Amino acid sequence: MTQPPTPRETIAAALDDYWLTTDPSGPFNTTQAATQIDRYLNGFGYTITTTTAAELAAPRCTCPPPSRANVAVTVLLALACLTGALASWIRGEQGWAFAAIIGATALASEAGDNLRLRRAHR
Protein backbone atom coordinates (compact mmCIF):
# COMPACT_ATOMS: atom_id res chain seq x y z
CA MET A 1 0.00 0.00 0.00
CA THR A 2 1.39 3.45 -0.91
CA GLN A 3 1.33 6.35 1.48
CA PRO A 4 -1.74 8.56 1.04
CA PRO A 5 -0.72 12.18 0.52
CA THR A 6 -2.89 13.65 3.28
CA PRO A 7 -3.89 12.68 6.83
CA ARG A 8 -7.54 12.70 5.75
CA GLU A 9 -6.89 10.04 3.12
CA THR A 10 -4.87 8.05 5.67
CA ILE A 11 -7.83 8.09 8.06
CA ALA A 12 -10.15 7.08 5.21
CA ALA A 13 -7.86 4.17 4.36
CA ALA A 14 -7.77 3.10 8.02
CA LEU A 15 -11.57 3.17 8.22
CA ASP A 16 -11.86 1.22 4.95
CA ASP A 17 -9.52 -1.40 6.35
CA TYR A 18 -11.46 -1.45 9.62
CA TRP A 19 -14.74 -2.03 7.76
CA LEU A 20 -13.18 -4.81 5.68
CA THR A 21 -11.62 -6.65 8.64
CA THR A 22 -14.48 -6.48 11.16
CA ASP A 23 -17.77 -8.31 11.31
CA PRO A 24 -20.36 -6.16 9.48
CA SER A 25 -23.23 -7.54 11.57
CA GLY A 26 -21.50 -6.59 14.83
CA PRO A 27 -21.70 -3.22 16.54
CA PHE A 28 -19.40 -0.41 15.50
CA ASN A 29 -16.60 -0.28 18.06
CA THR A 30 -15.24 3.25 18.19
CA THR A 31 -12.25 2.27 20.32
CA GLN A 32 -11.10 -0.32 17.78
CA ALA A 33 -11.66 2.12 14.92
CA ALA A 34 -9.66 4.80 16.74
CA THR A 35 -6.87 2.31 17.40
CA GLN A 36 -6.85 1.38 13.70
CA ILE A 37 -6.71 5.05 12.69
CA ASP A 38 -3.92 5.74 15.18
CA ARG A 39 -1.95 2.74 13.88
CA TYR A 40 -2.31 3.92 10.27
CA LEU A 41 -1.37 7.51 11.06
CA ASN A 42 1.69 6.46 13.05
CA GLY A 43 2.64 3.93 10.38
CA PHE A 44 2.64 6.63 7.72
CA GLY A 45 4.61 9.10 9.83
CA TYR A 46 1.77 11.29 11.09
CA THR A 47 1.44 12.10 14.78
CA ILE A 48 -1.57 12.96 16.88
CA THR A 49 -0.90 15.78 19.31
CA THR A 50 -2.99 17.48 21.93
CA THR A 51 -3.60 21.20 21.96
CA THR A 52 -2.49 23.25 24.93
CA ALA A 53 -4.70 25.64 26.83
CA ALA A 54 -2.87 28.58 25.25
CA GLU A 55 -3.57 27.24 21.74
CA LEU A 56 -7.25 26.81 22.57
CA ALA A 57 -7.46 30.34 23.97
CA ALA A 58 -5.72 31.90 20.96
CA PRO A 59 -8.02 33.43 18.33
CA ARG A 60 -8.51 31.16 15.33
CA CYS A 61 -9.86 33.67 12.87
CA THR A 62 -8.08 33.26 9.56
CA CYS A 63 -9.99 36.07 7.92
CA PRO A 64 -8.11 39.19 6.87
CA PRO A 65 -8.13 42.07 9.37
CA PRO A 66 -10.54 44.94 8.79
CA SER A 67 -9.21 47.64 6.51
CA ARG A 68 -8.50 51.20 7.57
CA ALA A 69 -11.42 52.32 5.45
CA ASN A 70 -13.72 49.91 7.29
CA VAL A 71 -12.65 51.30 10.67
CA ALA A 72 -12.90 54.91 9.44
CA VAL A 73 -16.40 54.47 8.01
CA THR A 74 -17.60 52.79 11.19
CA VAL A 75 -16.21 55.62 13.33
CA LEU A 76 -17.79 58.23 11.04
CA LEU A 77 -21.16 56.47 11.27
CA ALA A 78 -20.87 56.41 15.06
CA LEU A 79 -20.13 60.15 15.06
CA ALA A 80 -23.09 60.75 12.73
CA CYS A 81 -25.34 58.88 15.15
CA LEU A 82 -24.02 60.97 18.05
CA THR A 83 -24.68 64.15 16.08
CA GLY A 84 -28.18 62.93 15.29
CA ALA A 85 -28.75 62.11 18.94
CA LEU A 86 -27.68 65.58 19.99
CA ALA A 87 -29.88 67.23 17.34
CA SER A 88 -32.85 65.09 18.35
CA TRP A 89 -32.33 65.86 22.02
CA ILE A 90 -32.21 69.61 21.31
CA ARG A 91 -35.48 69.39 19.33
CA GLY A 92 -37.12 67.51 22.21
CA GLU A 93 -37.41 64.19 20.41
CA GLN A 94 -36.04 61.96 23.14
CA GLY A 95 -37.18 58.73 21.46
CA TRP A 96 -35.08 59.39 18.37
CA ALA A 97 -32.19 60.57 20.52
CA PHE A 98 -32.30 57.31 22.45
CA ALA A 99 -32.38 55.29 19.21
CA ALA A 100 -29.40 57.26 17.87
CA ILE A 101 -27.45 56.67 21.10
CA ILE A 102 -28.05 52.92 20.77
CA GLY A 103 -26.83 53.02 17.16
CA ALA A 104 -23.76 55.05 18.13
CA THR A 105 -22.95 52.60 20.92
CA ALA A 106 -23.22 49.61 18.58
CA LEU A 107 -21.07 51.28 15.92
CA ALA A 108 -18.46 52.39 18.47
CA SER A 109 -18.28 48.83 19.79
CA GLU A 110 -17.84 47.54 16.25
CA ALA A 111 -15.07 50.08 15.61
CA GLY A 112 -13.32 49.01 18.82
CA ASP A 113 -13.53 45.35 17.83
CA ASN A 114 -12.15 46.17 14.38
CA LEU A 115 -9.24 48.10 15.89
CA ARG A 116 -8.44 45.18 18.23
CA LEU A 117 -8.49 42.77 15.28
CA ARG A 118 -6.16 45.04 13.29
CA ARG A 119 -3.72 45.21 16.20
CA ALA A 120 -3.87 41.46 16.77
CA HIS A 121 -2.90 40.78 13.13
CA ARG A 122 0.23 42.94 13.25
N, C-alpha and C positions, 0 to 999 in steps of 0.2 A: 504494500500500500504506500503511495506517495504522500508526502506531507501536504495537507491542505494549506493554502496560502493565508488563511485568516483564522483567528480563534473561533469565529462563528461556524465556519465550515468544519473545524475540528470537532466542535460540540455536536454538530449535526451528524458527523460520521460516528461519533461515540453513541449517540442515541439510536442511529440506524443499527449499529452493531448490537446494542442492548436489545432492541426489538427483535432482531434475528436470533439471538441466543437465549432468550427467555421464553417461558411458556405463555403463549398469547391468551390462553383462557384464565391465567392467574391474575391476581391483582397487580397493579403497577406499583412497584416498590421504589419510592423516590430515593431512598438511601443507596440502593444498588445502582440506580441510574446515576446518581451524583458520584459514586465511586468510579463508575465506568468513565464518566466525563473527566474526572480528575486524573485518572490513569492515562487517558488519551492526551489531555493537555500536557501533562508532565512528560509523556513519551515523545511528544513533538517539540518539546523545549519551551512550552508556555508555562507560566507560573500564576498561581492564584494568590493574590495578596489582599490583606485587609486594609481598609481605609482608617486613617487616624482621626481623632476628634477634630484636629485642626483642618484636615482636608474636608471633613463634612461641614464644618462651619464656614469654610471659604465660599465666596459667591461663585456660582457655576454658570453665570450668564456668559454665553459666547457671542452675544450680539454686539454690534459695534456701539461705542459710546455715543451719547447724543451730541449733535453738532453744536457749534457756537451759535449758529442761527436758531436752532431749536430752543436753546436756553434763552437767547435774547428775545425771541417772540413770546415765549412763555412769561418772561418778566414784564414785557411791555403790556401783555394782556392783563396781568395782575395789577399793574399800575392803572390801566384803563378802568378796571373794575373798581379800584379804590377811588379814582376820580368820579366815577359814576355814583359810587356810594356817597361821597361827599356832596355832590350836586343834588342827589335825591334827598339827603338829610336836610340840606338848606331849604329845599322846596317843601319840606314837611311830608315827604312820602317815605315814611319809615319802613314800610314793607319792601319797597324796591331797594332801599339802602341796605336792609338786612340781606336781601338776596344777592346784592353786589358784594357785600362783605364775605358771604359764603363762597362766592365765585373767586374772589381775590385770595381767600385762604387756600382754596383748592389749587389754584394756579401757582401760588407761592410755594406750596408744598411740593408740587410737581417740579418747579424750578430748582428747589433745594435737592430733590432726589436726582435730578439730571446733573447738577453740579457735583454731587457725591459720586455718581457713576463716572463722570469725566475724570475726576481726580483718582478714582480707583484704577482706571485703565492707563494711567501714566506709567 
